[in-house]
Amino acid sequence: MPITDLKKALAYEYPEDVGAYTSDDVILYHLGVGAGVPATDSNELEYTYEKNLKVLPTFSTVIKVGPGVNIFDMFKNVPGMDINPAMMLHGEQETVIHQQLPPEGKIHSTARIANIFDKTKAALAILEVNGSTPEGDLIFTNRYSVFLRGEGGFGGDSGPKSSNEAPDREPDGVVESPTLPQQCLLYRLNGDKNPLHVDPEAAKKAGFDAPILLGLCSYGIACKAVIDGALNGDVTQVASYKVRFHGIAYPGDTYLTSYWREGNTILFETKSKERGTLIISNAAITCVDS
């Protein structure tokens, strides 16, 4: 049983970490989530050319924290937890932007297990990572919701109910985002080297026909789609962003992101055009107050 001492796990704080990134790192990330098509489009160049470079809020998920950018590594050696990586599943992701990410800089990060919920058949652990300037000003908060399969039923709080469901009406817009057959090979250069996403044998052992796209890659693709389609490419309008990873995607899939405006919130979901299956659901971008 991986949760041996709930109180000890919740009390643990990771050592503070310091990382740095350059505009090249930002551009590589943007290319990894499909930016640059068409290559000479003025909006795409703002993602892929250091002149007037803007930064997607989801770039914060690949800035190095702790042991690395693979979140499953973050659960290693946590007091009160003995995690089997094979039983872990990245279920949801949330990013809160406190101030706009610059094109380059240094980040001081702190992390903790913010909560562990009882989902009956699984436990849901919330890893919270805060990134700040060297002066201590908070820039972003990332919350990684990870299911620990088979470890529920310990009598804990079940956590908040589902939210951000897509409305029962036609979407206000649909954005099409093609991916490359080599998308995983490109995205993994941001730091997550899990062989599941590149090695056919590793994928087969995990029960997949072929390597699958990384969840955080889909996270970035969908974010860019909504920003481009609903916010005219203005990354500074994003105050927070949250999704549920509903299903898998394969390199070469075309993402169809449908969005609905609801006041200051943009609800959306993302499907595979070729397979008609949901990739991302229960998703929303909350915009800054105008």
FINUFI-167115 format. One record per residue: residue in one letter; x, y, z of N, C-alpha, C in turn. Coordinates in steps of 0.001 Angstrom, whole numbers, plus 524288, in hexadecimal, padded with zeros to 5 digits. Example, Ala and Ser with C-alpha at 12.3 -4.5 7.8 and 13.67 -1.06 7.14 Angstrom:
A833867E9C681E788300C7EE6C81E78833907F31C81E78 S832327F73681BA8835667FBDC81BE4832648001E81EBE 
% end
This chain:
M803567FB548000080000800008000080374804D680000 P802F7808567FC0B806A980CB07FBA1805E0810F67FFA7 I8010E811D1801AB80021815EA8057C800858136F80AE9 T8051A813D980D33806028116881247805068152A816C2 D8058A81A3F815C8804B081E26819DC802C28232381743 L7FD88823DA8173E7FB2C82846814807FD0E82D7D816B5 K7FD3582E0981BD07FECE832F881E36804728345381CDD K807C18307281CDA80D448316481BA180DEF83311815F7 A80AF1830A68126E80B4A8320B80CE38097F837A680BFE L8053A8393180EA18031C83E6E80DE580685842988107B A809A6841148143C80D05844D0816F481238845A281424 Y813728422B8107A8188B8427680DDD818D28471080A12 E81D23849D380A2A81E3784E01806718234C84CB980394 Y8231B84CEC7FE72827BA84BDA7FB5282BC9850217FC27 P830C284ED67FB95834BE852ED7FBE0833E6856F27F78B E834E085BDF7F8B58345B85FEC7F4BE8384485EF37F062 D8368585FD67EBA1839D085EE87E71283A33863F07E3E2 V83E878649B7E13A83F51869367DDEE84073867697D863 G83D87869757D4AB83E59868237CF2E83E8786D0B7CBE6 A8407386C717C733840AE870E07C39983F3886EFF7BE28 Y83D3A872917BAFC83BE28713F7B59D83D07875EB7B21C T83D93874D07AD1083EAC878D57A93483A4E879017A52C S83A9F87CBE7A1B0836BC87D1979D82836D68784179A0C D83B64875C97997983BAB870F87965C8387186CA1798DA D8387B86C5779E0E835528686D7A0C382F7E8696279FD2 V82DF486E4F79FE68287B86FAF79EF2826EB86E2F79966 I82A4186F79795A08291986E4379023828C78685B78F50 L82C6786568791AC82C4C85FB67912D8272C85D8A79355 Y8257585F90797CC8207D85DD079A0381BFD85F0779654 H81BD8863BC794448179B86532790B281785861B678BDB L81C0A86077789BE81C4085CDA7855081A4585777786EF G81B68855EE78BBD819B4850D978DB7813DE8505C78E53 V81117854CA78EC380B5C8549E78F24808D28569A78A1B G80BD08568B785D58098785769780B1809BD85CE677E8E A80C7C8607A7811C80CDF865CC77F0E81027865E877A15 G80F6086A03777018129586AC377257810038692D76D44 V80AD98686076D4E80801866EB7688D8039986ACE767A6 P803DF86DD4763578081586E5375F7780CDE87116761C1 A8116486FDD75FB581649871AD76200816F787793761CA T814A587A2275DDA8155487FC975D4D810AE882F275F3C D80CD188053761988085788315763C380A248868D76843 S8082F88B607688080A0B88F1876C6B808F588D48771F9 N8046788ACC772DE80334888D377816806C4884417797E E807BD880CD775C980B1B87C4C776DB810B987DFF777E0 L812758820B77539817C5883F677621818708861F77BA5 E81438887F477E068149A889C5783688157B885427873A Y814698807E785828159B87BD47889681AF78799478749 T81CFB87AAA782B082171877B0780B08262A87AFD77F23 Y825FA8800877FFE82A358839277E6E82B268873F78301 E83012887DC784698315C88AD97891A82F9289091788EC K82EBD892A97843B82C9D897F2783C6826D5897D27856E N8257289B00789508201489B4178B5881E2B895FF78D75 L821B2892F578FB48204D88DBA7918F81C8C88DFC79630 K8184688B06795C68148F88A7A79A18814FC884F379C3B V812CD884157A0E48138287F147A38C80E3387CD37A50F L80D10878217A32080857875707A4C880892874577AAA8 P80436874F57AD6F80447873D47B313805D886E397B448 T804C286AA97B0B980608865257B19980BDA864007B159 F80EF6867C17AF7F814AC8670C7AFA181680866307B536 S81398868427B8F481518867A57BE7581576861F07C013 T812D285E677BD4E812DC858E17BED1817EB8561D7BD61 V81B37858857BA258201D855EE7B8A4824E0858A67BAE4 I8241285CCD7BDF48287385F2C7C0B282A1285B687C4FE K82F0A85A127C532830E5855FA7C8AF82F9F857287CE5C V82D51853537D0F782C6A8539F7D69682DED84E697D904 G8304084EA07DD9C83188849D27E05C834E18462E7DD13 P8338B841167DCFE836B183D4C7DA168366683DFA7D42F G83264840AB7D236831E6841327CC8D82C6B842CE7CB1D V82B32842907C60282608844337C44D8223B83F9A7C3D0 N8240D83AD37C4B2820808365C7C4E481DF38364A7CA4C I818DB8375C7CA8381654837ED7CF988167C832F57D2D5 F816A182E687D04B816C6829957D34981BC1829427D690 D8200982B967D4A3824D782BBB7D7B88242682EE97DCB6 M820848329F7DC9A81FAE835F67E12381D5A832FF7E5C4 F81B3382E637E4C3818DE82B5E7E8FC81CAE827697EB54 K82160827477E93F82554823CD7EB6882776826167F084 N8283A822BE7F45582ACD824377F93F827B98282C7FC82 V82286828687FBBA81F4582BB67FF1181E0F828A98040F P81F4782AD3808A281E108280D80D8481844826D080DEA G8170F8221A80F8F8119C820828101A80F3381E6B80B28 M8123C81E2F806DC8103C81C19801ED814568187C7FF8B D8128D814177FD6E815F3810627FABD8134A80F077F59A I81456812387F19781136812247ECD18135980E4E7E8CB N80FC880B407E68981104807FD7E20180FA980B297DD21 P8137E80CDC7DA0B812608102A7D57B80E7A80DBA7D1B4 A80E508088E7D17580ABE805EA7CDD68050A806C37CF59 M80415808527D4357FEB3809187D6077FD2680EDA7D612 M8006B812297D3D67FF5F817C57D3D87FD24819807CE98 L7F96B81D287CEC97F6FE81F317CA107F61A8250A7CABD H7F82D828187C7197F77F82DC37C7437F1F182EFD7C588 G7EEA7830B17C93A7E91E831557C81B7E781836D07C693 E7E97B83AC17C9517E7FF840287C8447ECC5843AA7C8E7 Q7EC518485A7C6B47F08F84C267C71C7EE37851947C778 E7F081854C57CAE27EECB85A317CB6E7F38985DC17CBB3 T7F345862227C8EC7F74D866297C91C7F4C286B597CA7A V7F6EF86DF27CE627F52E873327CFDB7F9AE876F57CEC7 I7F88B87B197CBDF7FC8A87EF07CA837FBDB883C67CDF0 H7FFD0884EB7D11D7FFA4889767D49A8020E88E467D202 Q805D588D667CE9B80801891837CB5380A3E88EF77C672 Q80A62891E07C23680BDA88FAD7BD2F8117288D927BD38 L81219888E87BB24817538869C7BAA581A8B889BC7B6B6 P81F5088B597B81B822B088E0A7B4588252388A2D7B08D P8273E88BFE7AC23829A38887D7A84A82E80885B67AA45 E830D8887A17AE7483541884EF7B0DF83599886B07B68C G83801883797B9CB83861885087BF42839F98808F7C2CC K83A2C881C47C7DD83B4487DEF7CBEA8365087D057CF13 I8357B878347D099830D7876C17D3928327C873F87D897 H83087875D37DCF88311C873127E1EC82C0F870007E2C4 S82C7E86AF37E38A827D0867B67E4068278B865077E956 T822D1864A17EB4F821B5861957EFFB81D3C85DE57EEB1 A81D09859827F15C819028559F7F02A8175B852D17F522 R81281850E57F5018106B84DE27F96080BF084A7C7F76B I80AA7846737FA64805EB8436E7F96E801838466A7FC18 A7FE468491F7F8FF7FA6384CAC7FB307F5C4849CC7FD8A N7F46F845377FB667EFFD842447FD657F01B83CC27FB3B I7ED88839457FDEE7ECC7833F07FC0A7E7148328B7FD0C F7E420831B57F8CF7DE888309A7F9397DD7D82ACC7F884 D7D932829147FAD67D78A8239D7FA977D35A823067F65B K7D4C18208E7F2067D11C81FBA7EDB57CF1581A187ED8F T7CF24817897F1F67CD31812327F2BD7D0C680E127F03F K7D11B80E147EB017D47880A447E86A7DA0580C487E7A3 A7DACF8113B7E89F7DFED8139E7E8007E07A818227EBD2 A7E54D8198B7ECEB7E65E81E627EFBA7E7E0822797EB9F L7E69D827607ECAF7E7F382BA77E9257EB9682F5B7EC09 A7F07C82F707EA657F467832C97ECE37F51D837C07E9B7 I7F52A83C387EC577F5D0841437E9CD7FB458434D7EB01 L7FE96843677E710803CF845A57E78C8038D84B5A7E5EC E804F684EDC7E972804C28547B7E86080A43856A57E800 V80B5C859497E3A88108285B997E2BC80FD9861737E1E2 N812B2864897E4E48129E86A337E44A817D186C0E7E210 G8178486F847DE3081C2A871D47DBDE81C50877A77DCFA S820CB879907DED08215187F077E04E826318816A7DDEB T82663886977DDDA82B188895F7DC3E82F3C888BD7E080 P83433889D67DF4B8383E889A67E3628370E88D4B7E7F2 E833D78915B7E6F6832688950B7EB1B82DCF893187EE60 G82B7388EA67ECC78273D88C5F7EFD5821C988D957EDF6 D82130890307E98381BFF891597E76A819DC88C987E482 L8152A88ADD7E5EF812D1886357E3AA811778871E7DDEB I8130A8837A7DA88811FD883D87D4EB80DAF8800F7D353 F80E1A87B257D4F780A38877407D36D809998732A7D7AE T80518870827D77A8041686BE57DAAC8022B867987D713 N8048E8630E7D75F802C385E7F7D474800E385A5C7D847 R7FC50858317D72A7FA3D853EC7DA607F98384F1D7D6F3 Y7FC5584B027D8467FC38846197D56D7F8E18423A7D88C S7F489840807D6547F11A83CC77D8F57F2568374F7D6EC V7F43D833F57DA657F61D82ECB7D8DD7F30282A907DBB6 F7F0998271A7D8A47EDC5822B97DAE47F1A281E687DC64 L7F10B81C6A7E12B7F3FC817E77E30F7F02A813587E322 R7F02E8106B7DEE67EC3480C637DE247EC97808117E238 G7E7FD806827E4287E7C0802517E7FD7E8B9804057ED8F E7E9568091C7EE7B7EAD180AE77F3AF7E6B880E4A7F652 G7E1D780E0C7F47D7DDA7810DE7F7167DB4F80DB17FB7B G7D6F480FAF7FD907D43780CD6801A47D68680D7580707 F7D9A181197807F27DBFA8124F80D147D8BF815F381090 G7D4178179280E997D09781AA7811CF7D1928207B811BD G7D48D8225580DF17D5C6827DD80DA37D1B382AF380A97 D7D27B8301680A557CF28833A28075A7CF56832108019A S7CAC08320C7FF077CA8F830877F9847CC1D834EC7F5D6 G7CC8F839AF7F7DB7CE4783E0A7F4A07C9D2840A67F1B6 P7CB01844D67EEDF7C6F4847C07EC0C7C49F8448F7E79C K7BFB4845DA7E63E7BD148432E7E1F67BED7845657DCAE S7BD868429C7D88F7BF018443B7D34D7BCA88498C7D1F7 S7BF7D84C8D7CEF27BD9F851AD7CD457BF56852927C7A9 N7BE348572E7C5AD7BFD8858D17C06B7BDD08552C7BC21 E7B8EF8537E7BCA47B6A6850317B8957B522853887B3DD A7B5CE851667AF437B483854387AA767AEA08551A7AA1B P7ACE9859BC7A87B7A74E85ADC7A8007A4B5857887A3C8 D79F99856D97A45179C98853DD7A08079AA18578C79C31 R79E2F859A67994079CE285D12794D67A18185D1179118 E7A0AF85F2B78C917A4DD85F69788B97A962862C178AC8 P7AE2D86130789B77B2948644478BA47B2FC86993788F5 D7B57086D3678B9E7B6588725C7895F7BACE872537856C G7BDEB86E45785987C22E86DBF781D87C4BB8687078250 V7C741866BE77E207CA20861CD77E077CF72862DD77B91 V7D38C8611E77E2E7D8DF861EC77C3D7DB4285CA177AE9 E7DD7E85C387765B7DFFA85765774947E5E1857D577542 S7E83485400778007EDD5854107790E7F03B84EE27775D P7F2DC84EBC772E07F562849E7771387FA49848D577476 T7FB7A843E07752E8006D84272777AA803BB83F6A773C4 L808C283F40774C480C7483C967715B80D12836E1772FC P80E668336A76F5680F9082E06770DD8141882DBF774C7 Q8179C831947749381C19831C07781A81B4B8358577CAB Q81657836CE77DF28154383AB17820A8178E8391C78750 C817398342A788B18196C8326378DAF81F538331778DD5 L821E1831F078979827908326A78941829428380C78A21 L8260E83BA678856827378413078903825EA842FB78E8D Y821418419E7907081F8E843867958B8230484175799F2 R824E883C9E7998E827E983A4C79DD882D0383D2C79ED9 L82EBE8406979B28833858437479BF0832CE847A37A01A N82DEA848707A1D482CF184BF57A63782E65849717AB6C G82F6C844537AB6683171841E97B02582EE783CE27B1DF D82A3183B9D7B00E8278D836DA7B1BF829118326D7AE0C K82C6B82EE77AFD582E9882ACD7AC8182BFD825827AD61 N8271D8256F7AF0D8244B820837AFD78241681D797AAAD P8261B818A97AA8E82641815A67A5AA820E38143F7A383 L81CD88147E7A6BF81786813617A4FD816118169F7A02E H8186781B3679FB4816D881EDF79B9F81A3C81E86796A8 V81E1A81B0E796B68217781A9A7920F822C4814FD79095 D822B081177794558247880C1B7938381FC480887792A1 P81F2E8064478DF481AB4802DC78CEB81A3D7FE46790B7 E81EA07FC1D7925781E717F7B3795FB81C6A7F96C79B50 A81E317FDF379D2081C52800017A2248167E801357A1DB A814C78033379D6480F388046479CB880BF67FF6679CD7 K80DC47FB4979A4080AE97F65879A2780A807F3FD79FA2 K80EB17F4647A2AF80E907F2577A80880A957F53A7AB58 A809B97FA2E7AA10805F17FD547ACED800667FCB77AAD2 G7FFC67F9967A6A27FA997F8857A48D7F8E07FBF27A00E F7FC8F7FEA879D8C7FB3F802107992D7FD697FFDD79418 D7FAB38010E78FD27FC617FF1D78AB98016C801B1788DE A802598066E78A9C806DC80976788F5807F980D8B78D26 P80C7C8101F78CFB80D9381450790BE809568188379097 I807ED81A8279526803CE81E6C7958C80620823C3796DC L80342827D9795708050282D1E796B0804CD82E1279C8D L808678311C79E748089B832737A3F5803E0835CC7A56D G801B5834D67AA0B7FD35837E27ABC07FE5783DB17ABF4 L802F083F257ADD580432844B47AE308053A8471C7A8D5 C80661843E47A4F1806AE845D679F928012A8474679DBE S7FD6B843D079EAC7F7F7844FB79D627F612849CC7A05C Y7F7CF84A4A7A5277F67984ECD7A8717F816853E87A5C8 G7FCD5853F47A3A07FEC28589B7A0F07FC1E8598579BB5 I7FB1E8554F798D07F889855D2793B97F3218583C7945E A7F027856507982C7EADA85854798FE7EAEE85DF479AEE C7EE9C85F3179E4D7EF088648C7A0497F0168685979BD1 K7F3C3867047988A7F50286A61794117F04786AFC7907A A7ED67866BF78FAE7E8D3866EF78C407E4C886AD578E3E V7E3BC86AB67935E7DFD386E447958C7E1D1873E279586 I7E6BE874A3796D77E8F6879EB796C27E8C087C3179143 D7EA1E8791278D5F7EA1087AFE787FD7E48387BCC78601 G7E1048781D787507DBC58785D785267D82B87C26787EA A7D89787C6F78D1D7D4E687F93790257D72F884A379240 L7DC6A884F2792977DEEF8897C794FC7E2A088C507913C N7E21C88B2F78C317E54C88DD3788397EB2888D677894B G7ECC18890878B9B7F24A8881578C897F48C88B0279129 D7F13B88D63794697F31B89090798CA7F3E088D2D79DA3 V7F8B588B7A79E8C7F9E08880E7A2FD7F92288AD27A837 T7F95588FF77A83B7F8E3892E77AD247F357892E57AF4E Q7EF8A890F27AC4A7EA1F890D07AE127E8FA88C267B196 V7ECAB888767B2067EBB6883B27B5037ED11884847BABD A7E922883E77BE1B7EA048841D7C3BB7EAB987E9E7C5F5 S7E7BD87ADD7C3ED7E84A875747C59B7E66B871D87C148 Y7E81586CFD7C1997E707869357BD797E6D2863D37C002 K7E288860EC7BF197E1FA85BCE7C1907DF7D857F47BDD0 V7E168853167BDCC7DF3884F157BA5A7DF13849D37BD29 R7DBE7846517BAEC7DC06840CB7BC5A7DE0C83DC27B7A2 F7E1B483A467B8957E3AB836E87B4657DFE6832527B3C4 H7DCAF832AD7AFB57D85F82EF37AF057DA1682A127AC13 G7DD6C82AC27A82A7DF14826577A4F17E45F827597A285 I7E6308238779FA57EB71823E279D687EB498263F797E9 A7EFDC827F8796357F096829DB790DA7F5908276C78EB0 Y7F5A9826C77899C7FA3682499786F97FCD7828C2783A0 P80200828857831B804A782C2177F8B8024B82BC877A12 G8012983039777D17FE9783066772BE7F8C78317A77317 D7F67F830F3777CC7F101832627788A7F030838327777B T7EB8E8397D7759F7E9F183EED775297E6508401E779B6 Y7E7A48441477CCB7E47B84597781417E0358495B77F7A L7DB6D84858781237D71384BF2780437D56B84E1578595 T7D66C85313786747D5228558978B6F7D0638590A78AB5 S7CC118578278D357C73985A8B78D107C6DD85DC879209 Y7C569862CA7917D7C5348661F796197C01E8692F79669 W7BEB586A7279B457B9E786D4E79C7A7BB3E871C57A031 R7B9788766A79EF97BA4C87AE87A2727B5EF87B177A688 E7B77287B6D7AB717B3BE87BE47AFC07B5B8880407B34E G7B45D885277B2037B649889927B50B7BC2A889FD7B4B4 N7BEC4889EA7B9357C46F88A747B9707C73D8853C7B8D0 T7C43E881327B7A87C66E87BEC7B72D7C593879D37B1AA I7C96E877087AFB97C8EF874557AAB97C92F86E7C7ABD6 L7C4C586BD47AB3C7C4878662C7ABE07C5FC863917A6B7 F7C87185EFB7A6F17C9DD85C627A2127CAC1856907A2DD E7CAED853CD79E927CC6E84E5279E7F7CF5384D3D7996F T7D29784936799897D5E1847FF795077D53B8424B79382 K7D44B8416878E747D3AB83C1F78C5F7D7BB83AFC78828 S7D86883600787107DB6F8345B782827D7DF8348177DBE K7D9628375F779CB7D63D837BD775097D5CE8326F77262 E7DA0682F8D772437DA2182A9176F787D719826497724F R7D758826327778A7D4FE821E477A817CFEF8237877D45 G7CED88289377D847CA0782A6A77FF57C9D8829B6785D9 T7CE3B828B37884C7CE66827BD78DEA7D03982C9A790D1 L7CE3A82D387959B7CFCF831A0798DC7D563830F679AD1 I7D85D8352779A847DDA48354D79CA77DDA1838687A1BA I7DB0783CED7A1A27DAAD840657A6297D4FB841DA7A709 S7D345841AA7ABFC7CDEC843317AD597CE0C8468D7B245 N7C96B8485E7B3EE7C8E984B6C7B8C37CD3384F927B915 A7CDB78528C7B4E47D216856297B4607D03A85BC97B426 A7D37385F497B6407D1FA864D17B6447D6C9868447B6A3 I7D66F86CB27B4057DA0B871077B4D57D6F3875767B757 T7D8E38775F7BBBB7D6A587BF87BE3C7D9EB880A97BCAD C7D75C884A17BAA57DA2A8893C7B8B87DAF288D347BD0D V7DED5890867BC567DFCA894AD7C0157DB3F8987A7C000 D7DA5989B227C4517D62989EF87C4907D7548A37A7C0E4 S7D3798A4F67BDBD7D4468A92A7B9FD7D3348AE727BC7B 
% end
